[in-house]
Amino acid sequence: MPVNKKSNKKPKLNPYWIYGIIIAVFLGINVFSGGMGSNVGSTTTQDKFFDYLRDGEVEKVVIINRREAQVYLTSEAASSSEHKNSVKPQLLPMSGKVPNYEFQLGDLQNFENTLREIKTVYELNTSVDYKIEENIWGDFLLTLLPFVIIIGAWIFIMRRMSSGAGGGAGGQIFNIGKSKAKLFDQKTEVKTTFKDVAGLEGAKEEIQEIVDFLKSPDKYTALGGKIPKGALLIGPPGTGKTLLAKAVAGEAKVPFYSLSGSDFVEMFVGVGASRVRDLFKQAKEKSPAIIFIDEIDAIGRARGKSNFSGSNDERENTLNQLLTEMDGFGSNSNVIVLAATNRADVLDKALMRAGRFDRQIFVDLPDVREREEIFEVHLRPIKKSKKLDLDFLSKQTPGFSGADIANVCNEAALIAARNGKKAVEKQDFLDAVDRIVGGLEKKNKIITPSEKRAVAFHEAGHATVSWMLEHAAPLVKVTIVPRGRSLGAAWYLPEERLIVRPEQMLDEMCAALGGRAAEKVIFDKISTGALSDLEKVTKQARAMVTVYGLSDKVGNLTYYDSSGQNEYGFTKPYSEQTAELIDKEISDIIEHQYQRAIKLLEKNKSKLTELAEVLLDKEVIFKDNLEKIFGKRPFTKEPVEPSSAEKKTTSKLINTEETQTKESSCEEE
């Protein structure tokens, strides 16, 4: 039996072989038919031809299709040594005389005039003939080619449609409506687990409950409970929303579909809704399953907003289909949808209701304890010094997200490697924080002595005012070394507060205006170096008046709209008289703090000057230098810190670029 099978085995005929044979036949016909008489003579130029003509070696010239000339030499000339090899050898014998040379004509009129002139001068009897050649098979092939392409494309599309109609998403034209989700299942190795997610205890607890339900559903269904249909991860960028989803993919032993909200967006109408249908169809076929949609605000924006054209919005169709699939007549409870966004305020209310995204999990910026845990995770692959204190590092990075901390660890390793160290030390991490927050240090930046002195007094003013105020953030370091876009910077260790009182905001504003106030007190002039300070205090004052209701004149009112609908309004939510009152109140708050900073600096003018001179001499001063000049800070609310000479955190920068622009514009005016 096996022998018979082998003997009956015949080679399969590939249809592409037939296509190749047909093309070869057409090309052969084209070559050996009308085009056989061309390209048999050697190629020459018009100048050489005219030389042959003057020497009387040309018997006849045939002009083909007014573009090409064929040259026939006399018998004596053709047999000479110069022209002996002018005729190319032919594959097939040809009847009649073969041209010796060929060349392309440029301007036919000029050629004919020159030819006539030479014949007249040298009294030649060279004949000139004109001939029109047609390649019948070539013209036929060109006529037939469009039909062949159309028929071939039609066959290709039909074969693709018949073979890929039920397949998954691929490069086929009829699969454009298929889902682009990437599937993670038991066959796909995902190394991220909940152990890799530091901090975020509340978020992890809720996410783990979903994973536990999929692993052991009887534990919950026995009491009549139902698994949430969706969980929405909300938080600032870099806090670990996508990392939590990766951990779910690594922990859950069920199919996990991951895609971005922009994957539903396409230029073709109806594609987004079609991809949503296909995504849930695939998930239901493999249920229980989890679908993760990252950056869901790409398709989940509130309907009716910013659609002034009145036309049908493709994004709204996609959202409608998503709403139906998550909680509609044909919905399946075995498919759980996870989504992440940092813009929850713009999402549609129908998407946020119970039954769709039942749980809204807030992923906030980490606190001190959570930052220490995040440092532990990111320091695992790094060769660090044994003396490294993680508690110290976590206190030096207030307001940093998980992504920022990962960047700090990587930058510290790069700095240590650049300095040739064998382990990453504490100073490398402090330099990394400086590098990330303030920018690259530029010691070679050209700055005039007068500008350097102004910057020194500006930064000393910040340091002095913040030292004298109770609620201002304690100073860590002051530098006049240019870094990034700044000419100088003052570094503070801000207190992590959950609520902020008016006196705390006012003290911070006064400290921010200390730089400009110092310029006014010392030089009786002000400069454009306080741009970032003014921007900061203006935002704070406006927030006090219009958002937090901390102004006595405006009252307990807020014009902040958490729903985001105010962005699309054409009118302000207050009258013109109220707008004037708000503007005046903001200006009064800032001006009062500015005058307060000036009074403080005038009282301590000698100490301010002493501090600025030390800063000009050393370029970088720390908390110890301020204690020598001002004494201990008279306030008890001081954070306990290991080494005051190395503390570095968030910065307040002078915007050099804007400064230079405004100075030049002032000179022009």
JOZI-V529155 format. One line per field, one symbol per residue. phi: phi as a letter, one per 20 degrees, with the letter a starting at -180 (. if undefined). burial: + if it has 9 or more other ideal C-beta (glycine too) atoms within 8 Angstrom, else -. Layout:
phi = ???
burial = ???
This chain:
phi = .ffffffefdffeeffffgffffffffffffedfefeeldefeccffffffffffmedebcdeelmccddddefffffefffdfdfeffdfdfdenfdfeccbeeeeffffffffffffffeledfecddbddcdffffffffeggffffffffffffffffedfdeefbeffedfeffefeedcffeedefcffedemlfffffffffffffffcffgeffenfcfgfbcdecrffneoffffffffffefecgcdcbdfffeebfefnfgfffffffffffffdffbcdddelfffcefgfneldefnefeffffffgffffffbcfdfcfeddddbcadcffefffffeffodefdddedeffefffffffggffegeeedffefdffffffecfneefffffffffffffffffemeebedffffffffgfffeoffcfeffbfgffffffffffffgfffffedfeffffdbccdfgbmedeabddcdffedeccegffffffffffeffffffffedlbccefegffffffffffffgeddemddfffneccdedffnfffdeecfebfffffffffffffffffffffffffffffdfffffffffffffemcccgfffffeenffecefcfecfbffcfbbfdcdeeffffffffffffff
burial = -------------------------+--++--++++-+-+++-+-+-+++-++---++-+++++---+++++++--++----+--++------+---++++++-+--+--++-++--++--+-+-+-+----+-+-+++-+---------------+--++--+-------+-++--++-+-+++----+-+---+++++--++-+++-+++++--+--++-----+++++++++---+++-++++++++++-++++++-+-+++----+++++++++++-+++-++++++++++++++++++-+-+------+++++++++++++----+---++++++++-+-+++--++---++++++-+-++-+-++++++++++--+-+---+-+-+++++++-++++++++++-+++-++----+--+++-++++++++++++-++--------+++++++++++++++++-+-++++++++++++++-+++++++++---------+++++++++++++++++++----++++++++-+++-++++++++-+-+--+----+-+--+-+-----------++-++--++--++--++-+++-++--++-++++++-+++---++++-+++-++----------+--+-+++++++++++-++--++------
